[in-house]
Amino acid sequence: MANKQKNRISVDIFGTQYVILGAESTDHIRHVASLVDDKMREISSKNPGLDVSKLAVLTAINAVNDYLKMKDELERLHAALQNEKGL
């Protein structure tokens, strides 16, 4: 397997600095961090008493829930496309 160059970038998520190392572009990493920050702020605004660790868990649950919904939809669309091709 070829070695991909890793990008290192510092991002701010919910007031804390994190150094992220990944093969994705710095713009992609920044975008992901921004989405996480936005979701944490959204959840925090609705639940201001949550501590950061509980807020992080709820953010992760929301992200995985969204991922599973999109995965199911992709599988449904893929199956529909395969059925169309079979006709």
Rosetta blueprint (number, residue, H / E / L):
1 M L
2 A L
3 N L
4 K L
5 Q L
6 K L
7 N E
8 R E
9 I E
10 S E
11 V E
12 D E
13 I E
14 F L
15 G L
16 T E
17 Q E
18 Y E
19 V E
20 I E
21 L E
22 G E
23 A L
24 E L
25 S L
26 T H
27 D H
28 H H
29 I H
30 R H
31 H H
32 V H
33 A H
34 S H
35 L H
36 V H
37 D H
38 D H
39 K H
40 M H
41 R H
42 E H
43 I H
44 S H
45 S H
46 K H
47 N L
48 P L
49 G L
50 L L
51 D L
52 V H
53 S H
54 K H
55 L H
56 A H
57 V H
58 L H
59 T H
60 A H
61 I H
62 N H
63 A H
64 V H
65 N H
66 D H
67 Y H
68 L H
69 K H
70 M H
71 K H
72 D H
73 E H
74 L H
75 E H
76 R H
77 L H
78 H H
79 A H
80 A H
81 L H
82 Q H
83 N H
84 E H
85 K H
86 G H
87 L L
